[in-house]
């Protein structure tokens, strides 16, 4: 049995977390009992009992036939509680509004979570509206401006070996290619994602250095069709100013509670 911080891992709790994360990753693709049992290498009877327990508590939902399973409403309520309780998210929301108003483009706030970034807040452009919000979703850190801005704050020795997942034909798929890009990010002071995460979209990512190494970043995303050299220069200028003001205002450590 594995240990965490010198305490033995509770196997049933770990299995529950793995199941919820698996269902969350599937999004709008509900899963069948056998799929989940196979994916987590759990006996079918044990998986069924766990699912029924989570359904009763609202963490998992099922269809009218009882054969399909998806993430439940309780997960949304808990995630909202995380955002509401985070002092950094509350502090940064007005700055996201300001950047969005000034540039007319989509502005994101995200946090590094392992090898991915998790979106904490978004201000959508009135010119380019997504049908699905990114808040609460994850993107591989190597595949976008937010993640690259944060990876550049860390030594290249921490980069995992490749190959990396390709989200578009422009995504970095090797450690060497990503490391070369991160060197440019450090020299430039911000990251650029030219259709590496989403086709047709360019992103500009800025690490927020109120933590060392930085855990949070903000970005501006713009469709390629609207990105002129003049607009790019304005985006960089506005986002740099926003970052400087955030770093001057945000408390070191995030507030009274020091989360790890």
C-alpha atoms as one frame of an Amber mdcrd trajectory, in Angstrom:
protein
   0.000   0.000   0.000   1.379   3.406  -0.936   2.011   6.172   1.568   1.361
   9.901   1.428   3.213  12.097   3.906   4.041   9.025   5.990   0.376   7.972
   6.240  -0.871   4.842   4.524  -3.212   5.544   1.622  -6.843   4.562   2.172
  -7.498   2.290  -0.791 -11.270   2.821  -0.931 -10.869   6.606  -0.831  -8.224
   6.538  -3.560 -10.475   4.382  -5.726 -13.367   6.797  -5.257 -11.211   9.746
  -6.304  -9.918   7.856  -9.356 -13.475   7.035 -10.402 -14.681  10.628 -10.074
 -11.694  11.950 -11.998 -12.277   9.392 -14.744 -15.932  10.356 -15.091 -15.038
  14.061 -15.086 -12.468  13.557 -17.849 -15.049  11.822 -20.026 -17.235  14.938
 -20.057 -20.331  14.290 -22.170 -19.387  10.651 -22.831 -21.158   8.557 -20.187
 -19.552   5.232 -19.256 -20.882   1.734 -18.744 -20.196  -0.338 -15.658 -17.783
  -2.695 -17.371 -15.829   0.194 -18.906 -15.248   1.711 -15.488 -14.373  -1.624
 -13.882 -11.837  -2.340 -16.626 -10.344   1.154 -16.579  -9.680   1.047 -12.828
  -8.982  -2.693 -12.676 -11.756  -3.208 -10.115 -14.145  -6.194  -9.851 -17.477
  -5.460 -11.492 -19.398  -6.078  -8.249 -17.171  -3.675  -6.288 -17.502  -0.996
  -8.958 -21.285  -1.359  -8.977 -21.461  -0.948  -5.194 -19.227   2.130  -5.327
 -21.296   3.691  -8.094 -24.540   3.151  -6.210 -23.081   4.788  -3.104 -21.929
   7.813  -5.085 -25.275   8.073  -6.882 -27.049   8.164  -3.524 -24.850  11.087
  -2.457 -25.113  13.006  -5.728 -21.515  12.575  -6.911 -22.461  10.299  -9.808
 -25.604  10.262 -11.955 -27.127   7.514 -14.048 -29.615   7.353 -16.909 -33.156
   5.984 -16.726 -31.970   2.476 -17.597 -29.287   2.506 -14.899 -26.663   1.403
 -17.403 -24.824   4.679 -18.097 -22.872   6.740 -15.562 -21.574  10.307 -15.495
 -20.258  12.888 -13.056 -22.907  14.245 -10.676 -24.081  17.663  -9.564 -22.265
  17.452  -6.232 -18.946  17.690  -8.077 -19.988  21.048  -9.552 -21.034  22.407
  -6.165 -17.737  21.364  -4.607 -15.746  22.895  -7.460 -17.651  26.156  -7.107
 -16.782  26.131  -3.414 -13.102  25.929  -4.308 -13.343  28.990  -6.549 -15.385
  30.950  -4.009 -12.883  30.231  -1.223  -9.724  31.066  -3.165  -8.533  34.618
  -2.328  -6.456  34.860  -5.491  -9.416  34.154  -7.766 -11.514  36.787  -5.980
  -8.684  39.314  -6.181  -7.969  38.734  -9.869 -11.514  38.842 -11.251 -11.591
  42.653 -11.638  -8.277  42.551 -13.496  -9.642  39.930 -15.877 -12.633  42.189
 -16.521 -10.339  45.135 -17.170  -8.161  43.207 -19.624 -11.212  41.886 -21.440
 -12.730  45.367 -21.751  -9.463  46.877 -22.948  -8.683  44.235 -25.565 -12.068
  42.831 -26.542 -10.595  39.324 -26.410 -10.946  36.257 -24.198  -8.971  36.369
 -20.941  -8.157  33.294 -18.835  -6.809  32.615 -15.347  -5.376  29.149 -14.775
  -3.342  27.216 -12.200  -0.711  24.554 -12.760  -1.944  21.119 -11.669   0.687
  18.468 -12.248   1.287  18.266 -15.988  -1.843  20.247 -16.817  -3.312  23.658
 -16.196  -6.782  24.010 -14.653  -8.904  26.968 -15.733 -10.157  28.996 -12.756
 -11.827  31.970 -14.454 -12.585  33.188 -17.966 -13.877  36.393 -19.510 -15.169
  35.557 -22.979 -14.775  37.868 -25.952 -18.028  39.212 -27.366 -16.527  38.558
 -30.794 -15.706  34.904 -30.228 -17.967  33.008 -27.833 -17.262  29.392 -26.932
 -20.199  27.052 -26.607 -18.573  25.399 -23.561 -16.824  27.327 -20.801 -13.292
  26.323 -19.920 -13.666  26.995 -16.186 -13.020  23.769 -14.315 -11.439  22.119
 -17.338  -7.825  21.123 -17.895  -5.372  21.430 -20.751  -1.934  19.790 -21.004
   0.629  22.349 -19.881   2.847  21.799 -22.925   0.027  22.656 -25.339  -0.836
  26.274 -24.554   0.398  29.696 -23.550  -0.762  29.413 -19.937   1.040  26.143
 -19.353   4.201  27.172 -21.164   4.368  30.410 -19.181   4.335  28.351 -15.975
   6.677  25.617 -17.198   9.205  28.312 -18.104   9.325  29.287 -14.418  10.779
  25.852 -13.650  14.029  24.138 -14.654  13.887  22.048 -17.824  15.020  19.071
 -15.762  11.458  18.827 -14.417   9.994  18.307 -17.888   8.700  14.756 -18.441
  10.147  12.626 -21.180   8.174  12.616 -24.413   6.461  12.014 -26.616   3.756
  14.506 -25.637   0.123  14.455 -26.686  -0.557  16.431 -29.880  -3.746  18.512
 -29.724  -3.069  20.138 -33.092  -0.394  19.728 -35.775   1.490  22.605 -34.103
   1.662  21.122 -30.584   5.124  20.378 -29.183   5.468  16.597 -28.991   9.120
  16.263 -27.942  10.970  17.370 -24.838  13.663  19.049 -26.947  11.176  21.126
 -28.938   9.332  22.251 -25.815  12.564  23.120 -23.984  13.678  25.305 -26.901
  10.354  27.148 -26.807  10.589  27.630 -23.031  14.005  29.232 -23.462  12.377
  31.799 -25.753   9.593  32.321 -23.195  12.164  33.146 -20.493  13.984  35.578
 -22.770  10.760  37.227 -23.973   9.021  37.305 -20.592   5.782  35.681 -21.754
   4.585  32.649 -23.722   3.011  32.503 -27.161   0.818  29.648 -28.374   0.226
  29.833 -32.108  -2.534  27.263 -32.668  -0.776  24.702 -30.460  -3.781  24.001
 -28.258  -6.757  25.066 -30.386  -6.765  25.444 -34.190  -7.291  29.035 -35.288
  -6.449  30.521 -31.870  -3.297  32.324 -30.704  -2.659  32.726 -26.985  -0.346
  34.984 -24.967   0.446  33.673 -21.459   1.906  35.567 -18.491   3.037  33.821
 -15.303   2.016  35.586 -12.074   5.083  35.602  -9.866   3.524  36.200  -6.473
   4.516  32.577  -5.796   7.945  31.114  -6.493   7.819  29.196  -8.675   4.660
  30.673 -10.150   1.533  28.515  -9.988  -0.964  30.879 -11.636  -0.974  32.549
 -15.034  -3.230  34.797 -17.101  -3.609  34.746 -20.851  -5.287  36.478 -23.756
  -6.650  34.358 -26.615  -7.482  35.754 -30.040  -8.557  34.214 -33.357  -5.807
  34.202 -35.986  -8.042  36.132 -38.369  -8.109  39.134 -35.996  -4.461  39.120
 -34.966  -2.619  41.932 -36.714   0.904  42.993 -35.638  -0.592  46.137 -34.091
  -3.174  44.166 -32.128  -0.531  41.714 -30.914   1.642  44.568 -29.658  -1.334
  46.046 -27.784  -2.235  42.678 -26.256   1.299  42.239 -24.940   1.423  45.781
 -23.553  -1.942  45.534 -21.791  -1.289  42.071 -20.371   2.152  43.058 -19.115
   0.648  46.031 -17.306  -2.130  43.878 -15.854   0.416  41.335 -14.636   2.531
  44.012 -12.959  -0.470  45.414 -11.129  -1.625  41.968 -10.024   1.827  41.073
  -8.692   1.998  44.385  -6.823  -1.400  43.763  -5.216  -1.616  40.012  -4.569
  -0.399  38.897  -1.133   2.583  36.552  -1.105   1.371  33.061  -0.217  -2.227
  33.774  -1.190  -3.632  35.121   2.071  -3.957  33.952   5.659  -4.109  30.207
   4.920  -0.973  28.726   3.345  -2.300  25.985   1.061   0.069  23.449  -0.449
